[in-house]
Amino acid sequence: MTRVRTIATAVGLVAALGAGATLAQDQSQEEQAPDWAGNRWGPDDQIGAANLMTDESVLAAAKLVTEGKVYSLGIVVGPDTPAFPPRSLALTVLQPGQTDNSGLGENAFTYNDDIFMGWLGIGPQIDGLGHAGVDHVYYGGRHYEDFAPPSGLTELGLENLPGLVGRGVLLDMAAHYGVDMVEEGTAYTEEDIRAAAEAQGVEIREGDVVIFHSNWMDLLDGENRDLERFGSVEPGVGVSGAEYLAGIGVMAVGADTWGMEVVPAEEEGDAFRVHQILQPEHGIYILENMETRELVADDVSEFLFVLGQARLQGAVQMIINPIAIR
């Protein structure tokens, strides 16, 4: 009997120690969680700043349409499009089961199909909230081990995003700096963004989609074509600019460059700090390689922005073609 009691006591002690260890581990994880791990929409939120898209905001943005002119913001993407290493893509077109016959049915129905092989973060793209992190911690304080297996994100996947519709604001940074094309390494600071918006007579508001024009696309297909330069450095949003936009509460930030933010970084040794400020810390979407030249040519500063991305389950990024309507 004494032996049974001793065993029971030992089992109870082990259980208590285990519970204590678990509690200590949980407390340790809480203590280690970064300051920004919480967010305004709660711990279970998966769409971040897309919560700012409301019936009222969409109706207000729709009132910006006065001419009905449509602008495609997505560039043409192909196997030669510069991409962040090691990203690449290839397309194969085939006629399944039709090489030695007249196709299907007595009416000889034939068709082409295509197979896409590649990365989804190439060319005109949206970075979902599962893309950028700080030391493996992502939006809402999620650790990559908890939601990012090789088979696809179990949280923060782009299937959760219903799309983005709202007021688009285009800031012409080339005009702001008085140049044809903004040089690489130029950081758009809070002061620059405020000045550019004021010069264009626009106010950046909560829920906006803010897109920056630098004319960097001229290196992709213009007179100054230089693919190596295009894809290795860039002008873009700087740290103070990102903090300013996040403070306003914008829904997305985009640019006509491959990475949206300034490269090389302002602080030597940093890598994509602006991505970290916008995405894990504030739940703001990033749009890259946006075609802005036609909007600038037509002197468009604000417009209705519409994006309906493919809702591929577990996807981190997606090739997109957003539409601007004025």
ChimeraX attribute file (.defattr): number of C-alpha atoms within 10 A of each C-alpha:
attribute: neighborCount
match mode: 1-to-1
recipient: residues
	/A:1	6
	/A:2	7
	/A:3	8
	/A:4	9
	/A:5	10
	/A:6	11
	/A:7	12
	/A:8	12
	/A:9	12
	/A:10	12
	/A:11	12
	/A:12	12
	/A:13	12
	/A:14	12
	/A:15	12
	/A:16	12
	/A:17	12
	/A:18	12
	/A:19	12
	/A:20	12
	/A:21	12
	/A:22	12
	/A:23	12
	/A:24	12
	/A:25	12
	/A:26	12
	/A:27	12
	/A:28	11
	/A:29	11
	/A:30	12
	/A:31	10
	/A:32	9
	/A:33	15
	/A:34	13
	/A:35	10
	/A:36	14
	/A:37	17
	/A:38	16
	/A:39	18
	/A:40	12
	/A:41	14
	/A:42	10
	/A:43	13
	/A:44	9
	/A:45	17
	/A:46	22
	/A:47	23
	/A:48	25
	/A:49	26
	/A:50	21
	/A:51	16
	/A:52	20
	/A:53	19
	/A:54	13
	/A:55	9
	/A:56	11
	/A:57	16
	/A:58	19
	/A:59	14
	/A:60	14
	/A:61	21
	/A:62	19
	/A:63	12
	/A:64	17
	/A:65	16
	/A:66	10
	/A:67	8
	/A:68	10
	/A:69	9
	/A:70	14
	/A:71	19
	/A:72	15
	/A:73	22
	/A:74	21
	/A:75	20
	/A:76	11
	/A:77	15
	/A:78	13
	/A:79	14
	/A:80	10
	/A:81	15
	/A:82	20
	/A:83	20
	/A:84	13
	/A:85	8
	/A:86	6
	/A:87	13
	/A:88	18
	/A:89	17
	/A:90	12
	/A:91	12
	/A:92	9
	/A:93	10
	/A:94	13
	/A:95	12
	/A:96	12
	/A:97	12
	/A:98	14
	/A:99	9
	/A:100	6
	/A:101	9
	/A:102	13
	/A:103	16
	/A:104	12
	/A:105	8
	/A:106	7
	/A:107	8
	/A:108	10
	/A:109	10
	/A:110	14
	/A:111	12
	/A:112	9
	/A:113	9
	/A:114	11
	/A:115	10
	/A:116	10
	/A:117	11
	/A:118	13
	/A:119	15
	/A:120	19
	/A:121	22
	/A:122	25
	/A:123	25
	/A:124	25
	/A:125	25
	/A:126	29
	/A:127	23
	/A:128	26
	/A:129	29
	/A:130	27
	/A:131	23
	/A:132	24
	/A:133	22
	/A:134	17
	/A:135	8
	/A:136	11
	/A:137	20
	/A:138	24
	/A:139	30
	/A:140	25
	/A:141	21
	/A:142	20
	/A:143	16
	/A:144	16
	/A:145	9
	/A:146	11
	/A:147	17
	/A:148	19
	/A:149	11
	/A:150	7
	/A:151	9
	/A:152	14
	/A:153	20
	/A:154	14
	/A:155	23
	/A:156	26
	/A:157	24
	/A:158	26
	/A:159	19
	/A:160	17
	/A:161	19
	/A:162	15
	/A:163	15
	/A:164	22
	/A:165	27
	/A:166	28
	/A:167	30
	/A:168	27
	/A:169	25
	/A:170	25
	/A:171	29
	/A:172	26
	/A:173	24
	/A:174	18
	/A:175	18
	/A:176	17
	/A:177	15
	/A:178	10
	/A:179	12
	/A:180	13
	/A:181	18
	/A:182	21
	/A:183	18
	/A:184	18
	/A:185	18
	/A:186	19
	/A:187	23
	/A:188	22
	/A:189	18
	/A:190	18
	/A:191	11
	/A:192	18
	/A:193	23
	/A:194	17
	/A:195	15
	/A:196	21
	/A:197	19
	/A:198	13
	/A:199	13
	/A:200	17
	/A:201	10
	/A:202	15
	/A:203	12
	/A:204	22
	/A:205	15
	/A:206	18
	/A:207	24
	/A:208	28
	/A:209	28
	/A:210	23
	/A:211	24
	/A:212	24
	/A:213	26
	/A:214	27
	/A:215	26
	/A:216	29
	/A:217	24
	/A:218	18
	/A:219	17
	/A:220	19
	/A:221	11
	/A:222	11
	/A:223	8
	/A:224	11
	/A:225	14
	/A:226	14
	/A:227	17
	/A:228	11
	/A:229	14
	/A:230	19
	/A:231	18
	/A:232	16
	/A:233	19
	/A:234	26
	/A:235	30
	/A:236	32
	/A:237	30
	/A:238	26
	/A:239	25
	/A:240	18
	/A:241	21
	/A:242	23
	/A:243	18
	/A:244	17
	/A:245	25
	/A:246	22
	/A:247	11
	/A:248	14
	/A:249	19
	/A:250	25
	/A:251	30
	/A:252	26
	/A:253	25
	/A:254	26
	/A:255	28
	/A:256	28
	/A:257	28
	/A:258	28
	/A:259	26
	/A:260	25
	/A:261	30
	/A:262	25
	/A:263	21
	/A:264	20
	/A:265	23
	/A:266	15
	/A:267	10
	/A:268	7
	/A:269	7
	/A:270	11
	/A:271	14
	/A:272	18
	/A:273	19
	/A:274	23
	/A:275	25
	/A:276	21
	/A:277	22
	/A:278	26
	/A:279	27
	/A:280	27
	/A:281	25
	/A:282	26
	/A:283	31
	/A:284	28
	/A:285	25
	/A:286	27
	/A:287	28
	/A:288	25
	/A:289	25
	/A:290	27
	/A:291	25
	/A:292	27
	/A:293	19
	/A:294	12
	/A:295	22
	/A:296	16
	/A:297	8
	/A:298	8
	/A:299	12
	/A:300	18
	/A:301	18
	/A:302	27
	/A:303	25
	/A:304	24
	/A:305	25
	/A:306	21
	/A:307	17
	/A:308	14
	/A:309	20
	/A:310	16
	/A:311	15
	/A:312	14
	/A:313	16
	/A:314	21
	/A:315	23
	/A:316	23
	/A:317	24
	/A:318	22
	/A:319	21
	/A:320	25
	/A:321	22
	/A:322	23
	/A:323	18
	/A:324	26
	/A:325	23
	/A:326	21
